[in-house]
Amino acid sequence: MKLKLTSILALSLLFLASCGSESSEGETSTTDSLATAEEPTGENNVAYIWGAAALEGTARDTDRFRPRPTVTSRYLGLTFTAIFDAWSRYDETAIPVYGTTVERRPKEEWTLENKEKAISYAAYGALTEYYYSDSVYFQGIMKDLGYDHTVKSTDATTPEGVGHLVAQALIEARKDDGSNQYASHEGSNDQPFFDYTNYNPVNSADKSKDVMRWQPKYFDDGKGGKFAPSCLTAHWGNVETIALDSASEFRPAAPPALGSEQLKNEVAEVAEIQEKMTDHDKALVEFMRDGPKSVQQAGHWLKFAQFVSRRDKHTLDQDVKMYFLVEITAMDGFIAAWDTKMYYDYARPYALVHEYYKGKKIKAWGGQGKGIVEMDGSQWQPYSPPSFLCPPFPSYVSGHSTISGGCAEALKLFTGSDVFGDSAVVVAGTMTEIDPKFFGDTVVLRFPTFTEAAEMAGQSRVMGGYHIQVDNVAGLELGRQVARKAWAFYNQHLGK
C-alpha cells in the first residue's frame, strides 16, 4: 500500500489563516474551521488511510478464519469508535463513547498534526487488539505515517497519549460485551467467539425434521471431502449494542408460514429468477457476495464510504465522523439481524425450493460447468460455488439487506443527499464457475443512489438463491431503523 501524505513540515509552511469550510453534512464545524486549503483530502487524509488499512485487515481476517461478518463488523465498529473518541478530544462539543475519562484538549492544540497523531495511535491500538495476527502490517502503516508504534505513552496531554488512552478504555469496556472474544464464558475451552447459548439446530446436515427451520449444509473442503459448518456466532444477538437500546428493539414480525400463499409465491420467485438469470444478475450476485479478500458487508459499505470521501474531497474531520456513523450502523445492524435470525430460526430457499418442487421438473443452474439444465426440484441449489453453498446460519432476515439498508441510510443522512454514483466492473461467473467457457460478459454495475445500491445488494441475495423476498424486504427496513437510531446517537455524540 503506497501512502500519499503531504509531510507535516510541508503542511506547516503552507498553512494559511484559518477559515470556515462547509462539511458534507451541510454545516460548518469548529474543527473544520481550523482546516486550510492545503489540508489533505480524500484518499490522502489520515482517517481515509486508516480506513484502507482496516479494510486490508478485514480481508486478511477473512482469508485466515473464513467469512465471519458478525465478528469483523464489531472489529470495524469498535475501531472507528476509538478513532472518533480520539478525535473528539480536539473538538469543541464532541463527546466520546468510551474515552470519557480523557479530558478535552485546549483549543490551541486542535491542530491537524495533533488530530492525525491521536487518531493514528487510537486506530493502531484497536486494530492490533482485534486483528492481532496482522500487527506487523499495522506497524508498517504507523511507520509510513511517521509514527513510532513502540511509544506507549498514556500522558493525556500528548496526542499519542490521548490515542492510547481512548483505545485502552474502549478495549476494556468491550471485553465482556457478549461477543465472547476472549473465550471467557464457561465451556468456551479457549475458543474465541464460542457460542455459549449452545444453539443446537433442529435439523442436521443429513436429515430434516422441520423444513421451516434452518438446516446445516455440506460444503466442499477443497481436498476431496466435505464438511457442514455449524451456525456462525449463534449468540450474536446477545452482543452489547452501541446505538440501539437492545438487539430486539426493531425486531420484525414473523416470516410467512409453510402453506401460505406468500411463501409459495416467494419460493416460486427464487426458482424463476435463477432459470432466467442474466449476466448482469450473475455479476450483481457475485459482486455483493464478495470473493477472495472479502471484507464482508461492513467492509463493503466502508469501501462505498471511501468512494464518497474521494468524490467529495473529505477532510480528516469529515471522514472520522462518516466512518464512525457508517460502522456503528453496520455493527448494530448485525446484532439486530442475528437477534431476528436466531429468534425465528427460519429455513433458507435451499430447503424451501426442495419442499415445493420435489418430484417436479424445473430448469435451474446445474452446478459448475453445467449451466441451466432441467432437473428434479429436489436437486436445486443456489448460484454459489460448492466451497460456500449458502450462509451457515438461519435466513430471516437477510444480513446483506440489513447492513446495506442501514449503511445506505446512514450515508444518505450524513451527506444530505441520496446521490451516490459509484460503479463496479465485473466479469459474470468468475467467482462461481471454474471453466472459463461458462464465464459471461463484462458487466458494469452502476449505483446511482445509496438507496438503489442497498436494494441491489438485497435483491442479489434473492437472485443468488440465498433468501426469499421477505428476508430482503424486512432486512432493508430493519437496517434503516437501525440507521436512524444510530444517526440520533451520532448527533448526540457530536454534542448537537
Residue pairs with C-beta under 8 A, 6 or more apart in sequence:
1 52
1 53
1 56
1 141
1 144
3 49
3 141
3 144
3 145
4 43
4 44
5 40
5 44
5 46
5 49
5 144
5 145
5 146
6 38
6 40
6 44
7 146
8 113
8 146
11 38
11 39
11 40
11 112
11 113
12 113
14 36
14 38
15 36
15 38
16 36
16 37
16 38
18 33
18 34
18 35
18 36
19 33
19 36
20 28
20 32
20 33
21 28
21 32
21 33
21 35
21 315
22 28
22 32
23 29
23 32
23 317
23 318
23 321
24 308
24 312
24 314
24 318
24 322
24 414
24 415
24 416
25 321
25 414
25 415
25 416
26 416
29 91
29 317
30 91
30 92
30 93
30 110
31 90
31 91
31 92
31 110
31 115
31 317
32 315
32 317
32 318
34 110
34 111
34 112
35 112
35 315
35 317
39 45
39 112
39 315
39 316
40 46
40 315
40 316
41 313
41 314
41 315
42 48
42 309
42 310
42 312
42 313
42 314
43 49
43 52
43 306
43 309
43 310
45 309
45 314
45 315
45 316
45 319
46 116
46 119
46 120
46 145
46 316
47 83
47 119
47 314
47 316
47 319
47 320
47 323
48 306
48 309
48 314
48 319
49 141
49 145
50 79
50 83
50 119
50 120
50 123
50 127
50 141
51 80
51 302
51 305
51 306
51 309
51 319
51 323
52 306
53 123
53 127
53 137
53 138
53 141
54 75
54 76
54 79
54 80
54 123
54 127
54 299
54 302
55 295
55 299
55 302
55 303
55 306
56 134
56 137
57 75
57 127
57 130
57 131
57 134
57 137
57 138
58 72
58 75
58 76
58 131
58 295
58 296
58 298
58 299
59 293
59 294
59 295
59 299
60 131
60 133
60 134
60 137
61 68
61 71
61 72
61 75
61 131
61 133
61 134
62 68
62 72
62 293
62 294
62 295
62 296
63 292
63 293
64 133
65 71
67 294
67 296
67 388
68 193
68 232
68 233
68 296
69 296
69 297
69 298
69 334
69 399
69 403
70 232
70 233
70 236
70 239
70 334
70 335
70 338
71 179
71 193
71 233
72 295
72 296
72 298
72 299
73 296
73 297
73 298
73 327
73 330
73 331
73 333
73 334
73 403
74 130
74 179
74 239
74 331
74 334
75 127
75 130
75 131
76 298
76 299
76 302
76 327
76 330
76 331
77 242
77 298
77 327
77 328
77 330
77 331
77 332
78 126
78 130
78 170
78 174
78 331
79 123
79 126
79 127
79 130
79 327
80 320
80 323
80 324
80 326
80 327
80 328
81 97
81 98
81 170
81 242
81 324
81 327
81 328
82 98
82 99
82 122
82 123
82 125
82 126
82 166
82 167
82 170
83 119
83 122
83 123
83 126
83 320
83 323
83 324
84 94
84 96
84 97
84 320
84 321
84 324
84 493
85 96
85 97
85 98
85 99
85 102
85 122
85 166
85 169
85 170
86 99
86 118
86 119
86 121
86 122
86 162
86 163
86 166
86 167
87 94
87 115
87 118
87 119
87 316
87 317
87 320
88 94
88 95
88 96
88 99
88 104
88 493
89 96
89 99
89 102
89 103
89 104
89 105
89 118
89 162
89 166
90 104
90 105
90 109
90 110
90 111
90 114
90 115
90 118
91 104
91 110
91 317
91 495
92 107
92 495
93 494
93 495
93 496
94 493
94 494
94 495
95 492
95 493
95 494
95 495
96 102
96 166
96 493
97 170
97 242
97 493
98 166
98 169
98 170
98 173
98 174
99 162
99 165
99 166
99 169
99 170
100 169
101 165
101 169
102 156
102 162
102 165
102 166
102 169
103 156
105 114
105 157
105 162
112 316
113 159
114 159
115 159
115 316
115 317
116 145
116 316
117 147
117 159
117 160
117 163
118 159
118 160
118 162
118 163
119 163
119 316
119 320
120 142
120 145
120 147
120 163
121 147
121 151
121 159
121 160
121 162
121 163
121 164
121 167
122 162
122 163
122 164
122 166
122 167
123 163
124 138
124 139
124 141
124 142
124 147
124 149
124 163
124 167
125 163
125 164
125 167
125 168
125 171
126 167
126 170
126 171
127 134
127 138
128 135
128 138
129 167
129 171
131 138
138 149
139 149
142 148
142 149
143 149
147 160
151 160
152 164
153 160
153 161
153 164
154 161
154 164
154 165
154 168
155 161
156 162
156 165
174 240
175 181
175 182
175 184
176 184
177 239
177 240
178 235
178 238
178 239
178 240
179 193
179 236
179 239
180 188
180 192
180 193
180 194
180 195
180 196
180 235
181 192
181 193
182 192
183 189
183 190
183 191
183 192
183 193
183 194
185 194
185 196
186 196
187 194
187 196
187 198
188 194
188 196
193 233
195 230
195 231
195 233
195 234
195 235
196 235
197 234
197 235
197 238
197 342
199 231
199 234
199 235
199 342
201 213
201 214
201 215
201 216
201 231
201 345
202 209
202 210
202 213
202 214
202 345
203 209
203 210
203 213
203 214
203 215
203 216
204 215
204 216
204 228
205 215
205 216
205 217
205 218
205 228
208 215
208 351
211 258
211 347
211 351
211 352
211 355
212 257
212 258
212 346
212 347
213 345
213 346
213 347
213 394
214 231
214 345
214 346
214 347
214 348
214 393
214 394
214 395
215 347
215 348
215 350
215 351
216 228
216 229
216 230
216 231
216 392
217 228
217 350
217 389
217 390
217 392
218 226
218 227
218 228
218 389
219 226
219 227
219 228
219 229
219 386
219 387
219 388
219 389
220 226
220 385
220 386
220 387
221 227
221 387
222 387
229 392
230 392
231 392
231 393
231 394
232 391
232 392
232 393
233 338
233 393
234 338
234 342
234 393
236 334
236 335
236 338
236 339
236 342
237 247
237 248
237 335
237 336
237 338
237 339
237 340
237 341
237 342
237 343
238 247
239 247
239 335
239 338
241 247
241 331
241 332
241 335
241 336
242 328
242 331
242 332
242 486
242 489
243 328
243 329
243 332
243 482
243 485
243 486
243 488
243 489
243 490
244 250
244 332
244 335
244 336
244 482
244 485
244 486
245 485
247 335
247 336
247 338
247 339
248 336
248 339
248 343
249 336
249 481
249 485
250 336
250 478
250 481
250 482
250 485
251 336
251 339
251 340
251 343
251 478
252 340
252 397
252 474
252 477
252 478
253 474
254 344
255 263
255 344
255 346
255 396
255 470
255 471
255 474
256 262
256 263
256 266
256 470
257 263
258 355
262 470
263 352
263 468
264 356
266 468
266 469
266 470
267 349
267 352
267 353
267 355
267 356
267 357
267 468
268 356
269 462
269 468
269 469
270 349
270 352
270 353
270 462
270 465
270 468
271 353
271 357
271 362
271 364
271 377
271 380
273 281
273 462
273 463
274 364
274 365
274 372
274 380
274 383
274 463
274 465
275 362
275 363
275 364
275 372
277 365
277 372
277 383
277 463
279 428
279 429
279 440
279 441
279 443
280 428
280 443
280 445
281 463
282 383
282 428
282 429
282 432
282 440
283 426
283 427
283 428
283 440
283 443
283 445
284 426
284 443
284 445
284 456
284 459
284 460
284 463
285 383
285 432
285 460
285 463
285 464
286 426
286 428
286 429
286 430
286 431
286 432
287 424
287 426
287 445
287 460
288 300
288 400
288 456
288 457
288 460
288 461
289 384
289 431
289 460
289 464
290 296
290 300
291 431
295 302
295 303
297 330
297 334
297 399
297 400
297 403
297 404
297 407
297 457
298 327
298 330
298 331
298 334
298 403
298 407
300 457
301 326
301 330
301 403
301 404
301 407
301 408
301 411
302 323
302 326
302 327
302 330
304 407
304 411
304 420
304 422
304 447
304 450
304 453
305 322
305 323
305 326
305 407
305 411
307 420
307 421
307 422
308 314
308 322
308 411
308 415
308 420
309 318
309 319
309 322
311 421
312 318
312 415
314 322
321 414
321 490
321 494
322 411
322 414
324 490
325 410
325 413
325 414
325 486
325 487
325 490
326 407
326 410
326 411
326 414
328 486
328 489
328 490
329 403
329 406
329 407
329 409
329 410
329 479
329 482
329 483
329 486
330 403
330 406
330 407
332 406
332 482
332 485
332 486
333 402
333 403
333 406
333 407
333 478
333 479
333 482
333 483
334 399
334 402
334 403
336 402
336 478
336 482
337 397
337 398
337 399
337 402
337 403
337 475
337 478
338 393
338 399
340 396
340 397
340 474
340 478
341 393
341 394
341 395
341 396
341 397
341 399
342 394
344 394
344 396
345 394
346 394
346 395
346 396
346 471
347 394
347 395
348 390
348 391
348 394
348 395
348 466
348 467
349 382
349 395
349 465
349 466
349 467
349 468
350 380
350 381
350 382
350 389
350 390
350 465
352 468
353 377
353 380
353 465
354 377
354 378
354 380
356 377
357 376
357 377
357 378
357 380
358 376
358 377
358 378
359 376
359 377
359 378
360 376
360 377
361 374
361 375
361 376
361 377
362 374
362 375
362 376
362 377
362 380
363 372
363 373
363 374
363 375
364 372
364 373
364 375
364 379
364 380
364 381
365 371
365 372
365 373
365 381
365 383
366 372
366 373
366 375
367 381
367 386
368 385
368 386
368 432
368 433
368 434
368 435
368 438
369 433
369 434
369 435
369 437
369 438
371 438
380 465
381 389
381 465
382 389
382 390
382 464
382 465
382 466
383 432
383 463
383 464
383 465
384 390
384 432
384 464
384 465
384 466
385 431
385 432
390 465
390 466
391 399
391 466
395 466
395 467
395 468
395 471
396 470
396 471
396 474
397 471
397 474
397 475
397 478
398 458
398 461
398 466
398 467
398 471
398 472
398 474
398 475
399 475
400 457
400 458
400 460
400 461
400 475
401 454
401 457
401 458
401 461
401 467
401 471
401 472
401 473
401 474
401 475
401 476
401 478
401 479
402 475
402 476
402 478
402 479
402 482
403 479
404 453
404 454
404 455
404 457
404 458
404 476
404 479
405 454
405 458
405 475
405 476
405 477
405 478
405 479
405 480
405 483
406 478
406 479
406 480
406 482
406 483
406 486
407 454
407 479
407 483
408 450
408 451
408 453
408 454
408 479
408 483
409 450
409 454
409 479
409 480
409 483
409 484
409 487
410 483
410 486
410 487
411 420
411 450
412 418
412 450
412 451
413 483
413 484
413 487
418 449
418 450
418 451
419 448
419 449
419 450
420 447
420 448
420 449
420 450
420 452
420 453
421 447
421 448
422 447
422 453
423 444
423 445
423 446
423 447
424 444
424 445
424 447
425 442
425 443
425 444
425 445
426 442
426 443
426 445
427 439
427 440
427 441
427 442
427 443
428 439
428 440
428 441
428 442
428 443
429 438
429 439
429 440
430 439
433 439
445 456
447 453
447 456
454 476
454 479
455 476
458 472
458 473
458 475
458 476
459 472
461 467
461 471
461 472
462 468
462 469
462 471
462 472
